[in-house]
Amino acid sequence: MFTREIYPELIRALEVKQIIAITGMRRVGKTTAVKYLLKEVLNKNKIYLDLERVEHRILFRQDNYQHIVKSLEYEGIDFSKKAWIAIDEIQLVPEIASVIKFLYDTYDIKFLVTGSSSYYLKNLFSESLAGRKRIYELWPLSFGEFLQFTEPREAFLVEEPFIPYNRQVSGKLKEAYRQYLVYGGFPEVVLCKTEEDKRFLLNDIINSYLNLDIQILSDFRKVDDIYKVIKLLTARVGSKTDFTKLSGITGINRQTLKEYLLFFEQTYLILQVPAYVKNADREIALQKKLYFSDNGILNTLGSAGSGAILENSIASQLRRRGEIKYYARRSGQEIDFILNEQIAFEVKETPSPYDMKVLQQRAEQIGISQFKLIGLEQTNPDFTNFVWAGNV
């Protein structure tokens, strides 16, 4: 059984009554996480229900709550005792929130639920289950988790983030990180034995997103247009989103494009990184930078340059450590990422002392005292004042 970095936090959440809601992209490991939690519950008064199964959807669509209670009793739940009910992919039954609220308020039940859309879960729960839930976002594997799945004996080498470059560590893990850059961190993909199988599974994940998630979670019906937009975005990784230009290329109006990108973000296909400014109103007005949440998806959909691929991976790695923004001046000077408004990061495939000097100057200009250069390859044997990409 492979464990994820978020599991200890989820296990602690088992001790409180609030609903555990796990959200993330399809095939990212939500079902595995829920089943792991249920296994940790020693009490046998528990059940797992998958709403992709018709009979489970019908169970929650009954008009009478008592009929639902009877159906769950038939499935083995004893409502006179503490019970644990896990429900997978709750977005497939939009009316389920009222059922969960009734059961939560009436009986001693700990719910564990999953869903594929942050927008759906957050809005559904804020309206009908306020104060009754804790939402946890599950992302593709971090590089540390990737090593746990593939080379567990070496995983300890990247447990401490942002340590200075170490030739032995980067040399030992160079090929593993190359695989991570190319194929990303979907657990099933990582566990595939051949590159052909990895590519096949990534295409399957993308097709499922287009043919299932978009159909179920949105009102969009022009899937071909959506696919065209997603393909175009792969060539714009690390760039500001210019809706006027995208509209001119696609023939799709700007408002519709904005709705598409918001949906992509809420269903975890992409990350949109806002600008770092002191004035909140100006931050809203500035264009966001775009990244894909997983490198495997990015590389399957398009052919970005090696620098953009590395920057995309760093964006998703840093995202797990807090809020990321970028900094840019009208003169063209930029800082790739600012983490939690405290640490500035610049990403270079082959970092140099000059890159570090420039980063220091730009960070100090905006009052940020911590700054780190992130690199992939060491070309100057005397320069080690940077963080290897696998240690982010």
PyMOL commands that set and color helices and strands:
alter all, ss='L'
color gray80, all
select helices_A, chain A and resi 7-13+30-40+54-60+65-74+90-92+96-106+118-128+143-150+152-158+167-183+187-191+195-217+223-234+243-250+254-266+280-285+295-301+306-319+353-365+389-391
alter helices_A, ss='H'
color red, helices_A
select strands_A, chain A and resi 19-23+46-50+83-88+109-115+133-137+270-273+289-292+324-328+334-339+343-348+370-375+387-388
alter strands_A, ss='S'
color yellow, strands_A
deselect
rebuild
show_as cartoon
